[in-house]
Amino acid sequence: MSYSILVRDLAREPGGAPKLLAYDIHDRSAAETLVSVIATSYRDHGFNPATRVHWFRHEGGVREIFTWPRQ
């Protein structure tokens, strides 16, 4: 199985389709690590344990970043 990394801009696309950031990652742990590293590279960031989705604030908007498929 391969994994992708998706980003959704909550201000511009609430409930809309996320944008593909990376794909064909063959290790779930590596994909999750990349998501975490990207999110934490922003000063204002967090993690929602209920949905297992990371988020970060960029250019005045909040973005969610996550792996797909989620497990």
All heavy atoms as TSV, in Angstrom:
chain	resi	resn	atom	element	x	y	z
A	1	MET	N	N	0.846	-1.178	0.000
A	1	MET	CA	C	0.000	0.000	0.000
A	1	MET	C	C	0.890	1.239	0.000
A	1	MET	O	O	1.947	1.268	0.603
A	1	MET	CB	C	-0.894	0.000	1.244
A	1	MET	CG	C	-1.745	1.231	1.347
A	1	MET	SD	S	-2.862	1.275	2.758
A	1	MET	CE	C	-4.091	0.142	2.205
A	2	SER	N	N	0.438	2.280	-0.680
A	2	SER	CA	C	1.173	3.540	-0.646
A	2	SER	C	C	0.280	4.621	-0.044
A	2	SER	O	O	-0.942	4.507	-0.021
A	2	SER	CB	C	1.651	3.943	-2.043
A	2	SER	OG	O	0.577	4.260	-2.869
A	3	TYR	N	N	0.920	5.662	0.448
A	3	TYR	CA	C	0.237	6.734	1.158
A	3	TYR	C	C	0.497	8.063	0.471
A	3	TYR	O	O	1.514	8.237	-0.197
A	3	TYR	CB	C	0.726	6.792	2.618
A	3	TYR	CG	C	0.411	5.530	3.350
A	3	TYR	CD1	C	1.290	4.455	3.316
A	3	TYR	CD2	C	-0.773	5.386	4.049
A	3	TYR	CE1	C	0.990	3.260	3.968
A	3	TYR	CE2	C	-1.078	4.210	4.701
A	3	TYR	CZ	C	-0.193	3.156	4.646
A	3	TYR	OH	O	-0.496	1.990	5.287
A	4	SER	N	N	-0.434	8.979	0.653
A	4	SER	CA	C	-0.317	10.330	0.130
A	4	SER	C	C	-0.408	11.314	1.283
A	4	SER	O	O	-0.892	10.987	2.362
A	4	SER	CB	C	-1.455	10.615	-0.857
A	4	SER	OG	O	-1.392	9.735	-1.943
A	5	ILE	N	N	0.046	12.541	1.028
A	5	ILE	CA	C	-0.095	13.633	1.989
A	5	ILE	C	C	-0.978	14.682	1.338
A	5	ILE	O	O	-0.721	15.109	0.206
A	5	ILE	CB	C	1.272	14.221	2.385
A	5	ILE	CG1	C	2.103	13.156	3.106
A	5	ILE	CG2	C	1.091	15.469	3.263
A	5	ILE	CD1	C	3.516	13.593	3.449
A	6	LEU	N	N	-2.030	15.073	2.059
A	6	LEU	CA	C	-3.001	16.033	1.549
A	6	LEU	C	C	-3.067	17.254	2.456
A	6	LEU	O	O	-2.862	17.140	3.670
A	6	LEU	CB	C	-4.377	15.378	1.470
A	6	LEU	CG	C	-4.457	14.114	0.621
A	6	LEU	CD1	C	-5.804	13.441	0.803
A	6	LEU	CD2	C	-4.208	14.419	-0.836
A	7	VAL	N	N	-3.362	18.413	1.859
A	7	VAL	CA	C	-3.497	19.668	2.602
A	7	VAL	C	C	-4.824	20.309	2.215
A	7	VAL	O	O	-5.166	20.380	1.035
A	7	VAL	CB	C	-2.340	20.640	2.269
A	7	VAL	CG1	C	-2.519	21.965	2.998
A	7	VAL	CG2	C	-1.006	20.026	2.614
A	8	ARG	N	N	-5.547	20.783	3.222
A	8	ARG	CA	C	-6.827	21.469	2.973
A	8	ARG	C	C	-6.779	22.846	3.631
A	8	ARG	O	O	-6.472	22.969	4.815
A	8	ARG	CB	C	-7.984	20.669	3.562
A	8	ARG	CG	C	-9.330	21.366	3.381
A	8	ARG	CD	C	-10.487	20.609	3.993
A	8	ARG	NE	N	-10.694	19.354	3.293
A	8	ARG	CZ	C	-10.725	18.157	3.884
A	8	ARG	NH1	N	-10.575	18.053	5.190
A	8	ARG	NH2	N	-10.924	17.071	3.175
A	9	ASP	N	N	-7.102	23.867	2.871
A	9	ASP	CA	C	-7.194	25.237	3.379
A	9	ASP	C	C	-8.610	25.421	3.919
A	9	ASP	O	O	-9.574	25.478	3.151
A	9	ASP	CB	C	-6.911	26.219	2.253
A	9	ASP	CG	C	-6.900	27.667	2.710
A	9	ASP	OD1	O	-7.500	27.985	3.759
A	9	ASP	OD2	O	-6.290	28.483	2.008
A	10	LEU	N	N	-8.765	25.504	5.223
A	10	LEU	CA	C	-10.093	25.570	5.835
A	10	LEU	C	C	-10.815	26.885	5.560
A	10	LEU	O	O	-12.045	26.921	5.562
A	10	LEU	CB	C	-9.988	25.331	7.341
A	10	LEU	CG	C	-9.504	23.934	7.729
A	10	LEU	CD1	C	-9.419	23.814	9.237
A	10	LEU	CD2	C	-10.396	22.857	7.141
A	11	ALA	N	N	-10.082	27.958	5.303
A	11	ALA	CA	C	-10.725	29.242	5.031
A	11	ALA	C	C	-11.288	29.280	3.611
A	11	ALA	O	O	-12.360	29.808	3.378
A	11	ALA	CB	C	-9.735	30.377	5.222
A	12	ARG	N	N	-10.570	28.710	2.674
A	12	ARG	CA	C	-10.986	28.782	1.267
A	12	ARG	C	C	-11.764	27.562	0.808
A	12	ARG	O	O	-12.530	27.628	-0.140
A	12	ARG	CB	C	-9.753	28.942	0.383
A	12	ARG	CG	C	-9.060	30.255	0.622
A	12	ARG	CD	C	-7.948	30.481	-0.355
A	12	ARG	NE	N	-7.217	31.684	0.015
A	12	ARG	CZ	C	-5.927	31.811	-0.050
A	12	ARG	NH1	N	-5.193	30.838	-0.508
A	12	ARG	NH2	N	-5.348	32.935	0.309
A	13	GLU	N	N	-11.535	26.429	1.445
A	13	GLU	CA	C	-12.152	25.180	1.001
A	13	GLU	C	C	-12.767	24.417	2.161
A	13	GLU	O	O	-12.464	23.244	2.354
A	13	GLU	CB	C	-11.091	24.305	0.325
A	13	GLU	CG	C	-10.369	24.957	-0.810
A	13	GLU	CD	C	-8.970	24.389	-1.011
A	13	GLU	OE1	O	-8.541	23.515	-0.245
A	13	GLU	OE2	O	-8.305	24.837	-1.941
A	14	PRO	N	N	-13.629	25.039	2.968
A	14	PRO	CA	C	-14.202	24.289	4.087
A	14	PRO	C	C	-15.037	23.121	3.570
A	14	PRO	O	O	-15.967	23.309	2.796
A	14	PRO	CB	C	-15.053	25.318	4.824
A	14	PRO	CG	C	-15.306	26.392	3.828
A	14	PRO	CD	C	-14.160	26.373	2.847
A	15	GLY	N	N	-14.639	21.944	3.934
A	15	GLY	CA	C	-15.334	20.756	3.461
A	15	GLY	C	C	-15.014	20.407	2.022
A	15	GLY	O	O	-15.538	19.443	1.477
A	16	GLY	N	N	-14.145	21.197	1.384
A	16	GLY	CA	C	-13.793	20.959	-0.015
A	16	GLY	C	C	-12.699	19.925	-0.168
A	16	GLY	O	O	-12.187	19.380	0.798
A	17	ALA	N	N	-12.383	19.672	-1.403
A	17	ALA	CA	C	-11.356	18.673	-1.714
A	17	ALA	C	C	-9.976	19.189	-1.320
A	17	ALA	O	O	-9.611	20.317	-1.654
A	17	ALA	CB	C	-11.384	18.342	-3.193
A	18	PRO	N	N	-9.202	18.374	-0.628
A	18	PRO	CA	C	-7.842	18.775	-0.282
A	18	PRO	C	C	-6.928	18.707	-1.508
A	18	PRO	O	O	-7.254	18.070	-2.506
A	18	PRO	CB	C	-7.429	17.753	0.775
A	18	PRO	CG	C	-8.290	16.576	0.518
A	18	PRO	CD	C	-9.559	17.074	-0.076
A	19	LYS	N	N	-5.794	19.366	-1.412
A	19	LYS	CA	C	-4.803	19.357	-2.484
A	19	LYS	C	C	-3.722	18.313	-2.179
A	19	LYS	O	O	-3.308	18.152	-1.041
A	19	LYS	CB	C	-4.182	20.728	-2.631
A	19	LYS	CG	C	-5.167	21.765	-3.124
A	19	LYS	CD	C	-4.454	23.034	-3.486
A	19	LYS	CE	C	-5.275	24.107	-4.095
A	19	LYS	NZ	N	-6.651	24.163	-4.028
A	20	LEU	N	N	-3.269	17.644	-3.198
A	20	LEU	CA	C	-2.233	16.622	-3.076
A	20	LEU	C	C	-0.874	17.289	-2.912
A	20	LEU	O	O	-0.483	18.130	-3.735
A	20	LEU	CB	C	-2.239	15.727	-4.312
A	20	LEU	CG	C	-1.227	14.598	-4.350
A	20	LEU	CD1	C	-1.515	13.582	-3.252
A	20	LEU	CD2	C	-1.260	13.929	-5.716
A	21	LEU	N	N	-0.168	16.931	-1.853
A	21	LEU	CA	C	1.163	17.481	-1.605
A	21	LEU	C	C	2.240	16.467	-1.972
A	21	LEU	O	O	3.272	16.829	-2.534
A	21	LEU	CB	C	1.290	17.893	-0.140
A	21	LEU	CG	C	2.593	18.536	0.276
A	21	LEU	CD1	C	2.801	19.860	-0.444
A	21	LEU	CD2	C	2.605	18.768	1.779
A	22	ALA	N	N	2.014	15.198	-1.654
A	22	ALA	CA	C	2.984	14.136	-1.959
A	22	ALA	C	C	2.234	12.824	-2.122
A	22	ALA	O	O	1.151	12.652	-1.570
A	22	ALA	CB	C	4.009	14.015	-0.835
A	23	TYR	N	N	2.798	11.915	-2.881
A	23	TYR	CA	C	2.149	10.624	-3.082
A	23	TYR	C	C	3.186	9.527	-3.268
A	23	TYR	O	O	4.383	9.801	-3.377
A	23	TYR	CB	C	1.183	10.672	-4.280
A	23	TYR	CG	C	1.867	10.862	-5.610
A	23	TYR	CD1	C	2.146	9.781	-6.423
A	23	TYR	CD2	C	2.232	12.122	-6.051
A	23	TYR	CE1	C	2.782	9.951	-7.645
A	23	TYR	CE2	C	2.859	12.304	-7.254
A	23	TYR	CZ	C	3.126	11.216	-8.058
A	23	TYR	OH	O	3.761	11.384	-9.258
A	24	ASP	N	N	2.711	8.297	-3.288
A	24	ASP	CA	C	3.537	7.112	-3.506
A	24	ASP	C	C	4.585	6.922	-2.408
A	24	ASP	O	O	5.712	6.532	-2.675
A	24	ASP	CB	C	4.188	7.161	-4.884
A	24	ASP	CG	C	4.514	5.770	-5.409
A	24	ASP	OD1	O	3.896	4.792	-4.935
A	24	ASP	OD2	O	5.386	5.645	-6.289
A	25	ILE	N	N	4.181	7.213	-1.166
A	25	ILE	CA	C	5.048	6.979	-0.007
A	25	ILE	C	C	4.702	5.575	0.487
A	25	ILE	O	O	3.561	5.298	0.824
A	25	ILE	CB	C	4.794	8.031	1.087
A	25	ILE	CG1	C	5.029	9.433	0.525
A	25	ILE	CG2	C	5.690	7.777	2.293
A	25	ILE	CD1	C	4.508	10.547	1.416
A	26	HIS	N	N	5.670	4.688	0.501
A	26	HIS	CA	C	5.394	3.278	0.752
A	26	HIS	C	C	5.371	2.878	2.219
A	26	HIS	O	O	5.056	1.734	2.534
A	26	HIS	CB	C	6.386	2.402	-0.017
A	26	HIS	CG	C	6.209	2.510	-1.490
A	26	HIS	ND1	N	5.159	1.930	-2.157
A	26	HIS	CD2	C	6.922	3.173	-2.421
A	26	HIS	CE1	C	5.233	2.200	-3.436
A	26	HIS	NE2	N	6.298	2.967	-3.631
A	27	ASP	N	N	5.669	3.801	3.099
A	27	ASP	CA	C	5.694	3.485	4.528
A	27	ASP	C	C	4.798	4.455	5.281
A	27	ASP	O	O	4.991	5.671	5.207
A	27	ASP	CB	C	7.152	3.579	5.019
A	27	ASP	CG	C	7.294	3.230	6.469
A	27	ASP	OD1	O	7.285	2.042	6.800
A	27	ASP	OD2	O	7.404	4.169	7.278
A	28	ARG	N	N	3.794	3.936	5.989
A	28	ARG	CA	C	2.848	4.783	6.720
A	28	ARG	C	C	3.558	5.640	7.759
A	28	ARG	O	O	3.252	6.824	7.924
A	28	ARG	CB	C	1.778	3.929	7.392
A	28	ARG	CG	C	0.751	4.746	8.147
A	28	ARG	CD	C	-0.390	3.906	8.661
A	28	ARG	NE	N	0.034	2.848	9.543
A	28	ARG	CZ	C	-0.100	2.888	10.866
A	28	ARG	NH1	N	-0.678	3.897	11.449
A	28	ARG	NH2	N	0.320	1.887	11.601
A	29	SER	N	N	4.512	5.049	8.453
A	29	SER	CA	C	5.243	5.788	9.479
A	29	SER	C	C	6.011	6.958	8.869
A	29	SER	O	O	6.043	8.058	9.437
A	29	SER	CB	C	6.199	4.845	10.215
A	29	SER	OG	O	6.942	5.545	11.169
A	30	ALA	N	N	6.618	6.749	7.718
A	30	ALA	CA	C	7.348	7.832	7.042
A	30	ALA	C	C	6.394	8.938	6.619
A	30	ALA	O	O	6.706	10.132	6.768
A	30	ALA	CB	C	8.098	7.283	5.829
A	31	ALA	N	N	5.225	8.583	6.102
A	31	ALA	CA	C	4.238	9.585	5.693
A	31	ALA	C	C	3.765	10.388	6.901
A	31	ALA	O	O	3.674	11.621	6.838
A	31	ALA	CB	C	3.057	8.905	5.005
A	32	GLU	N	N	3.485	9.714	8.015
A	32	GLU	CA	C	3.030	10.407	9.219
A	32	GLU	C	C	4.118	11.310	9.787
A	32	GLU	O	O	3.838	12.399	10.276
A	32	GLU	CB	C	2.567	9.397	10.258
A	32	GLU	CG	C	1.269	8.718	9.871
A	32	GLU	CD	C	0.854	7.608	10.817
A	32	GLU	OE1	O	1.689	7.183	11.659
A	32	GLU	OE2	O	-0.297	7.168	10.716
A	33	THR	N	N	5.364	10.867	9.706
A	33	THR	CA	C	6.484	11.689	10.176
A	33	THR	C	C	6.615	12.944	9.325
A	33	THR	O	O	6.807	14.044	9.856
A	33	THR	CB	C	7.794	10.882	10.168
A	33	THR	OG1	O	7.662	9.788	11.070
A	33	THR	CG2	C	8.981	11.733	10.570
A	34	LEU	N	N	6.498	12.802	8.011
A	34	LEU	CA	C	6.563	13.971	7.129
A	34	LEU	C	C	5.456	14.970	7.444
A	34	LEU	O	O	5.698	16.183	7.498
A	34	LEU	CB	C	6.466	13.535	5.670
A	34	LEU	CG	C	7.727	12.952	5.054
A	34	LEU	CD1	C	7.408	12.331	3.702
A	34	LEU	CD2	C	8.791	14.020	4.920
A	35	VAL	N	N	4.252	14.484	7.661
A	35	VAL	CA	C	3.121	15.351	8.006
A	35	VAL	C	C	3.433	16.113	9.288
A	35	VAL	O	O	3.230	17.328	9.366
A	35	VAL	CB	C	1.820	14.531	8.147
A	35	VAL	CG1	C	0.751	15.321	8.882
A	35	VAL	CG2	C	1.324	14.100	6.783
A	36	SER	N	N	3.926	15.426	10.279
A	36	SER	CA	C	4.243	16.057	11.562
A	36	SER	C	C	5.350	17.102	11.413
A	36	SER	O	O	5.245	18.205	11.954
A	36	SER	CB	C	4.656	14.985	12.569
A	36	SER	OG	O	4.992	15.571	13.798
A	37	VAL	N	N	6.386	16.765	10.671
A	37	VAL	CA	C	7.513	17.701	10.477
A	37	VAL	C	C	7.052	18.951	9.735
A	37	VAL	O	O	7.428	20.070	10.091
A	37	VAL	CB	C	8.671	17.001	9.739
A	37	VAL	CG1	C	9.706	17.999	9.246
A	37	VAL	CG2	C	9.324	15.966	10.643
A	38	ILE	N	N	6.231	18.769	8.710
A	38	ILE	CA	C	5.729	19.927	7.965
A	38	ILE	C	C	4.882	20.808	8.877
A	38	ILE	O	O	5.068	22.035	8.920
A	38	ILE	CB	C	4.927	19.476	6.731
A	38	ILE	CG1	C	5.872	18.820	5.716
A	38	ILE	CG2	C	4.183	20.659	6.104
A	38	ILE	CD1	C	5.156	18.069	4.611
A	39	ALA	N	N	3.941	20.221	9.606
A	39	ALA	CA	C	3.063	21.009	10.475
A	39	ALA	C	C	3.855	21.739	11.553
A	39	ALA	O	O	3.617	22.922	11.806
A	39	ALA	CB	C	2.002	20.116	11.110
A	40	THR	N	N	4.796	21.069	12.177
A	40	THR	CA	C	5.536	21.692	13.284
A	40	THR	C	C	6.576	22.696	12.800
A	40	THR	O	O	7.155	23.412	13.617
A	40	THR	CB	C	6.205	20.634	14.187
A	40	THR	OG1	O	7.085	19.837	13.414
A	40	THR	CG2	C	5.159	19.763	14.863
A	41	SER	N	N	6.804	22.777	11.490
A	41	SER	CA	C	7.734	23.790	10.979
A	41	SER	C	C	7.102	25.183	11.016
A	41	SER	O	O	7.795	26.180	10.841
A	41	SER	CB	C	8.188	23.439	9.563
A	41	SER	OG	O	7.134	23.604	8.637
A	42	TYR	N	N	5.795	25.249	11.266
A	42	TYR	CA	C	5.100	26.522	11.407
A	42	TYR	C	C	4.981	26.854	12.886
A	42	TYR	O	O	4.768	25.970	13.705
A	42	TYR	CB	C	3.712	26.455	10.767
A	42	TYR	CG	C	3.786	26.358	9.264
A	42	TYR	CD1	C	3.927	25.125	8.641
A	42	TYR	CD2	C	3.738	27.507	8.483
A	42	TYR	CE1	C	4.022	25.037	7.263
A	42	TYR	CE2	C	3.826	27.421	7.101
A	42	TYR	CZ	C	3.972	26.187	6.504
A	42	TYR	OH	O	4.073	26.104	5.146
A	43	ARG	N	N	5.098	28.133	13.206
A	43	ARG	CA	C	5.054	28.545	14.605
A	43	ARG	C	C	3.726	28.181	15.254
A	43	ARG	O	O	3.684	27.694	16.378
A	43	ARG	CB	C	5.299	30.048	14.710
A	43	ARG	CG	C	5.298	30.533	16.126
A	43	ARG	CD	C	5.597	31.991	16.289
A	43	ARG	NE	N	5.599	32.729	15.037
A	43	ARG	CZ	C	6.036	33.961	14.919
A	43	ARG	NH1	N	6.498	34.592	15.958
A	43	ARG	NH2	N	6.006	34.570	13.756
A	44	ASP	N	N	2.628	28.432	14.569
A	44	ASP	CA	C	1.292	28.167	15.103
A	44	ASP	C	C	0.785	26.863	14.473
A	44	ASP	O	O	0.401	26.846	13.295
A	44	ASP	CB	C	0.362	29.332	14.779
A	44	ASP	CG	C	-0.947	29.285	15.539
A	44	ASP	OD1	O	-1.121	28.386	16.384
A	44	ASP	OD2	O	-1.805	30.148	15.275
A	45	HIS	N	N	0.819	25.800	15.230
A	45	HIS	CA	C	0.441	24.478	14.715
A	45	HIS	C	C	-0.159	23.642	15.843
A	45	HIS	O	O	-0.052	24.001	17.006
A	45	HIS	CB	C	1.646	23.757	14.117
A	45	HIS	CG	C	2.675	23.412	15.152
A	45	HIS	ND1	N	3.651	24.303	15.528
A	45	HIS	CD2	C	2.862	22.313	15.915
A	45	HIS	CE1	C	4.410	23.748	16.460
A	45	HIS	NE2	N	3.938	22.536	16.727
A	46	GLY	N	N	-0.762	22.529	15.464
A	46	GLY	CA	C	-1.324	21.651	16.476
A	46	GLY	C	C	-1.730	20.314	15.885
A	46	GLY	O	O	-1.520	20.039	14.704
A	47	PHE	N	N	-2.327	19.508	16.742
A	47	PHE	CA	C	-2.752	18.163	16.359
A	47	PHE	C	C	-4.088	17.887	17.024
A	47	PHE	O	O	-4.249	18.121	18.221
A	47	PHE	CB	C	-1.711	17.139	16.810
A	47	PHE	CG	C	-2.088	15.721	16.524
A	47	PHE	CD1	C	-2.105	15.228	15.236
A	47	PHE	CD2	C	-2.437	14.880	17.564
A	47	PHE	CE1	C	-2.457	13.910	14.976
A	47	PHE	CE2	C	-2.795	13.553	17.322
A	47	PHE	CZ	C	-2.794	13.073	16.018
A	48	ASN	N	N	-5.036	17.419	16.248
A	48	ASN	CA	C	-6.349	17.062	16.784
A	48	ASN	C	C	-6.367	15.546	16.980
A	48	ASN	O	O	-6.453	14.797	16.011
A	48	ASN	CB	C	-7.457	17.486	15.823
A	48	ASN	CG	C	-8.833	17.186	16.356
A	48	ASN	OD1	O	-9.016	16.360	17.241
A	48	ASN	ND2	N	-9.822	17.854	15.811
A	49	PRO	N	N	-6.260	15.065	18.228
A	49	PRO	CA	C	-6.201	13.616	18.456
A	49	PRO	C	C	-7.492	12.899	18.091
A	49	PRO	O	O	-7.465	11.717	17.758
A	49	PRO	CB	C	-5.893	13.487	19.946
A	49	PRO	CG	C	-6.258	14.790	20.547
A	49	PRO	CD	C	-6.143	15.821	19.465
A	50	ALA	N	N	-8.616	13.592	18.102
A	50	ALA	CA	C	-9.893	12.952	17.763
A	50	ALA	C	C	-9.950	12.572	16.286
A	50	ALA	O	O	-10.474	11.521	15.930
A	50	ALA	CB	C	-11.055	13.878	18.114
A	51	THR	N	N	-9.390	13.433	15.432
A	51	THR	CA	C	-9.401	13.157	13.987
A	51	THR	C	C	-8.050	12.686	13.470
A	51	THR	O	O	-7.939	12.296	12.313
A	51	THR	CB	C	-9.806	14.418	13.202
A	51	THR	OG1	O	-8.842	15.455	13.468
A	51	THR	CG2	C	-11.196	14.884	13.585
A	52	ARG	N	N	-7.022	12.783	14.315
A	52	ARG	CA	C	-5.644	12.436	13.951
A	52	ARG	C	C	-5.137	13.281	12.788
A	52	ARG	O	O	-4.412	12.832	11.916
A	52	ARG	CB	C	-5.494	10.947	13.660
A	52	ARG	CG	C	-5.976	10.080	14.813
A	52	ARG	CD	C	-5.333	8.733	14.929
A	52	ARG	NE	N	-3.930	8.611	14.650
A	52	ARG	CZ	C	-2.941	8.859	15.507
A	52	ARG	NH1	N	-3.212	9.278	16.719
A	52	ARG	NH2	N	-1.688	8.688	15.164
A	53	VAL	N	N	-5.538	14.561	12.794
A	53	VAL	CA	C	-5.148	15.499	11.741
A	53	VAL	C	C	-4.307	16.612	12.353
A	53	VAL	O	O	-4.674	17.192	13.367
A	53	VAL	CB	C	-6.406	16.089	11.052
A	53	VAL	CG1	C	-6.030	17.217	10.104
A	53	VAL	CG2	C	-7.152	14.999	10.313
A	54	HIS	N	N	-3.184	16.903	11.709
A	54	HIS	CA	C	-2.353	18.043	12.097
A	54	HIS	C	C	-2.897	19.285	11.415
A	54	HIS	O	O	-3.534	19.202	10.368
A	54	HIS	CB	C	-0.902	17.830	11.638
A	54	HIS	CG	C	-0.177	16.791	12.411
A	54	HIS	ND1	N	0.598	17.088	13.503
A	54	HIS	CD2	C	-0.108	15.452	12.261
A	54	HIS	CE1	C	1.123	15.971	13.981
A	54	HIS	NE2	N	0.702	14.969	13.239
A	55	TRP	N	N	-2.620	20.444	11.997
A	55	TRP	CA	C	-3.015	21.705	11.385
A	55	TRP	C	C	-1.913	22.724	11.602
A	55	TRP	O	O	-1.053	22.561	12.471
A	55	TRP	CB	C	-4.339	22.219	11.957
A	55	TRP	CG	C	-4.297	22.510	13.430
A	55	TRP	CD1	C	-4.594	21.642	14.439
A	55	TRP	CD2	C	-3.874	23.719	14.049
A	55	TRP	NE1	N	-4.410	22.243	15.651
A	55	TRP	CE2	C	-3.967	23.527	15.431
A	55	TRP	CE3	C	-3.442	24.952	13.577
A	55	TRP	CZ2	C	-3.622	24.530	16.346
A	55	TRP	CZ3	C	-3.111	25.937	14.484
A	55	TRP	CH2	C	-3.205	25.722	15.848
A	56	PHE	N	N	-1.908	23.755	10.759
A	56	PHE	CA	C	-0.976	24.864	10.933
A	56	PHE	C	C	-1.611	26.123	10.348
A	56	PHE	O	O	-2.490	26.066	9.500
A	56	PHE	CB	C	0.381	24.574	10.276
A	56	PHE	CG	C	0.324	24.313	8.798
A	56	PHE	CD1	C	0.491	25.345	7.887
A	56	PHE	CD2	C	0.109	23.030	8.318
A	56	PHE	CE1	C	0.442	25.104	6.526
A	56	PHE	CE2	C	0.064	22.773	6.956
A	56	PHE	CZ	C	0.234	23.819	6.054
A	57	ARG	N	N	-1.159	27.265	10.850
A	57	ARG	CA	C	-1.659	28.555	10.382
A	57	ARG	C	C	-0.615	29.144	9.439
A	57	ARG	O	O	0.562	29.206	9.759
A	57	ARG	CB	C	-1.900	29.490	11.566
A	57	ARG	CG	C	-2.667	30.738	11.196
A	57	ARG	CD	C	-3.013	31.575	12.426
A	57	ARG	NE	N	-3.700	30.814	13.462
A	57	ARG	CZ	C	-5.007	30.577	13.495
A	57	ARG	NH1	N	-5.772	31.008	12.527
A	57	ARG	NH2	N	-5.538	29.892	14.482
A	58	HIS	N	N	-1.095	29.561	8.258
A	58	HIS	CA	C	-0.202	30.123	7.240
A	58	HIS	C	C	-0.950	31.197	6.460
A	58	HIS	O	O	-2.075	30.961	6.003
A	58	HIS	CB	C	0.268	29.004	6.300
A	58	HIS	CG	C	1.140	29.468	5.187
A	58	HIS	ND1	N	2.394	29.967	5.396
A	58	HIS	CD2	C	0.939	29.508	3.849
A	58	HIS	CE1	C	2.934	30.288	4.240
A	58	HIS	NE2	N	2.059	30.022	3.277
A	59	GLU	N	N	-0.349	32.371	6.326
A	59	GLU	CA	C	-0.923	33.495	5.597
A	59	GLU	C	C	-2.352	33.795	6.048
A	59	GLU	O	O	-3.255	33.991	5.233
A	59	GLU	CB	C	-0.868	33.246	4.091
A	59	GLU	CG	C	0.542	33.169	3.560
A	59	GLU	CD	C	0.598	32.923	2.049
A	59	GLU	OE1	O	-0.448	32.631	1.437
A	59	GLU	OE2	O	1.698	33.021	1.506
A	60	GLY	N	N	-2.565	33.776	7.358
A	60	GLY	CA	C	-3.848	34.139	7.931
A	60	GLY	C	C	-4.915	33.061	7.895
A	60	GLY	O	O	-6.012	33.268	8.391
A	61	GLY	N	N	-4.608	31.916	7.312
A	61	GLY	CA	C	-5.585	30.831	7.249
A	61	GLY	C	C	-5.088	29.580	7.949
A	61	GLY	O	O	-3.896	29.423	8.189
A	62	VAL	N	N	-6.010	28.714	8.264
A	62	VAL	CA	C	-5.663	27.450	8.911
A	62	VAL	C	C	-5.727	26.350	7.857
A	62	VAL	O	O	-6.677	26.269	7.078
A	62	VAL	CB	C	-6.619	27.131	10.077
A	62	VAL	CG1	C	-6.326	25.760	10.666
A	62	VAL	CG2	C	-6.510	28.198	11.152
A	63	ARG	N	N	-4.699	25.514	7.856
A	63	ARG	CA	C	-4.654	24.384	6.943
A	63	ARG	C	C	-4.553	23.083	7.722
A	63	ARG	O	O	-3.860	23.019	8.728
A	63	ARG	CB	C	-3.459	24.494	6.013
A	63	ARG	CG	C	-3.715	25.444	4.866
A	63	ARG	CD	C	-2.600	26.394	4.722
A	63	ARG	NE	N	-2.780	27.216	3.531
A	63	ARG	CZ	C	-2.980	28.503	3.601
A	63	ARG	NH1	N	-3.080	29.101	4.770
A	63	ARG	NH2	N	-3.082	29.225	2.524
A	64	GLU	N	N	-5.265	22.091	7.252
A	64	GLU	CA	C	-5.124	20.735	7.787
A	64	GLU	C	C	-4.172	19.979	6.874
A	64	GLU	O	O	-4.188	20.159	5.661
A	64	GLU	CB	C	-6.465	20.010	7.786
A	64	GLU	CG	C	-7.460	20.540	8.753
A	64	GLU	CD	C	-8.762	19.769	8.714
A	64	GLU	OE1	O	-9.170	19.294	7.634
A	64	GLU	OE2	O	-9.372	19.645	9.783
A	65	ILE	N	N	-3.364	19.116	7.473
A	65	ILE	CA	C	-2.452	18.285	6.703
A	65	ILE	C	C	-2.536	16.876	7.277
A	65	ILE	O	O	-2.516	16.685	8.491
A	65	ILE	CB	C	-1.010	18.850	6.719
A	65	ILE	CG1	C	-0.092	18.007	5.833
A	65	ILE	CG2	C	-0.480	19.019	8.127
A	65	ILE	CD1	C	1.257	18.641	5.561
A	66	PHE	N	N	-2.668	15.897	6.381
A	66	PHE	CA	C	-2.876	14.526	6.849
A	66	PHE	C	C	-2.463	13.517	5.786
A	66	PHE	O	O	-2.287	13.858	4.620
A	66	PHE	CB	C	-4.346	14.311	7.241
A	66	PHE	CG	C	-5.338	14.698	6.180
A	66	PHE	CD1	C	-5.801	13.757	5.273
A	66	PHE	CD2	C	-5.805	15.995	6.088
A	66	PHE	CE1	C	-6.705	14.115	4.290
A	66	PHE	CE2	C	-6.717	16.361	5.115
A	66	PHE	CZ	C	-7.172	15.412	4.211
A	67	THR	N	N	-2.324	12.277	6.225
A	67	THR	CA	C	-2.008	11.189	5.301
A	67	THR	C	C	-3.307	10.552	4.808
A	67	THR	O	O	-4.349	10.642	5.455
A	67	THR	CB	C	-1.160	10.087	5.987
A	67	THR	OG1	O	-1.880	9.561	7.079
A	67	THR	CG2	C	0.169	10.625	6.454
A	68	TRP	N	N	-3.218	9.935	3.642
A	68	TRP	CA	C	-4.344	9.204	3.087
A	68	TRP	C	C	-3.832	7.920	2.464
A	68	TRP	O	O	-2.835	7.970	1.756
A	68	TRP	CB	C	-5.092	10.028	2.037
A	68	TRP	CG	C	-6.350	9.359	1.624
A	68	TRP	CD1	C	-6.538	8.579	0.524
A	68	TRP	CD2	C	-7.583	9.350	2.350
A	68	TRP	NE1	N	-7.812	8.111	0.501
A	68	TRP	CE2	C	-8.471	8.568	1.612
A	68	TRP	CE3	C	-8.005	9.930	3.536
A	68	TRP	CZ2	C	-9.778	8.346	2.033
A	68	TRP	CZ3	C	-9.291	9.713	3.931
A	68	TRP	CH2	C	-10.159	8.932	3.184
A	69	PRO	N	N	-4.366	6.778	2.650
A	69	PRO	CA	C	-5.524	6.585	3.510
A	69	PRO	C	C	-5.145	6.706	4.986
A	69	PRO	O	O	-4.015	6.465	5.357
A	69	PRO	CB	C	-6.007	5.165	3.185
A	69	PRO	CG	C	-4.805	4.465	2.660
A	69	PRO	CD	C	-3.956	5.525	2.004
A	70	ARG	N	N	-6.124	7.093	5.788
A	70	ARG	CA	C	-5.908	7.210	7.237
A	70	ARG	C	C	-6.168	5.865	7.878
A	70	ARG	O	O	-7.024	5.122	7.431
A	70	ARG	CB	C	-6.864	8.241	7.838
A	70	ARG	CG	C	-6.557	9.623	7.371
A	70	ARG	CD	C	-7.361	10.605	8.159
A	70	ARG	NE	N	-7.963	11.544	7.219
A	70	ARG	CZ	C	-8.678	12.569	7.596
A	70	ARG	NH1	N	-8.931	12.789	8.858
A	70	ARG	NH2	N	-9.183	13.381	6.709
A	71	GLN	N	N	-5.435	5.607	8.947
A	71	GLN	CA	C	-5.615	4.329	9.649
A	71	GLN	C	C	-5.932	4.555	11.091
A	71	GLN	O	O	-5.661	5.510	11.672
A	71	GLN	CB	C	-4.357	3.498	9.529
A	71	GLN	CG	C	-4.004	3.284	8.098
A	71	GLN	CD	C	-3.771	1.841	7.775
A	71	GLN	OE1	O	-3.690	1.009	8.639
A	71	GLN	NE2	N	-3.680	1.560	6.508
